Amino acid sequence: MRQDRRHRHKLQLFFEILCAIEEDRTSNGLAKPTHVQHFSRLSYDKLMNHFTELEMKGMIYRDDNGLISITIRGQKYIKQYSELITFIDNVSL
């Protein structure tokens, strides 16, 4: 059970990071890591570790300048996670 909590917490962190990227995107679709850090309220080191994992999972892309964009897979994650949370909230009523 304890491992499940960590896993769910990590899923929530991924959601928050991806939403922060969406929120900070400029007209070219890129976000600055420091802005994402402020939105997600994570230390820079932890955020970089999560960026690496999200990049390996194909949910974000980092360019040569360190700017971040969200991939279609990342957008799909946001949509499905939101739907799951809505479903859970509706069942809990």
C-alpha positions, -999 to +999 in steps of 0.1 A: +000+000+000+028+024+008+043+020-026+010+028-043+009+061-024+043+071-037+033+060-072+001+081-071+020+110-057+044+108-086+016+107-111+002+138-095+036+156-097+038+147-134+003+162-139+013+194-121+046+197-140+029+192-173+001+217-165+028+242-155+045+237-188+011+243-206+005+274-184+039+289-192+041+282-229+049+312-251+037+317-287+064+292-299+051+266-275+081+265-252+083+270-214+111+281-192+123+256-166+124+283-138+088+293-145+077+257-144+097+253-111+077+282-095+043+269-108+050+233-096+066+244-063+095+219-065+132+223-059+153+228-090+171+194-086+139+175-081+123+192-111+153+183-133+150+147-122+113+147-131+120+164-164+145+136-173+118+110-165+091+128-184+115+132-214+123+095-213+085+087-212+081+109-243+058+135-225+081+165-229+109+177-252+138+199-241+156+219-268+193+228-269+185+260-249+168+241-221+133+253-230+106+227-227+076+218-248+049+193-241+044+165-265+011+150-278+017+121-253+020+147-225-012+164-235-029+131-236-017+124-200-031+157-188-065+149-204-067+114-191-055+123-156-081+151-154-108+126-165-097+101-139-098+127-111-132+139-122-144+103-123-131+097-088-147+129-075-180+119-090-179+084-075-170+098-041-202+118-039 
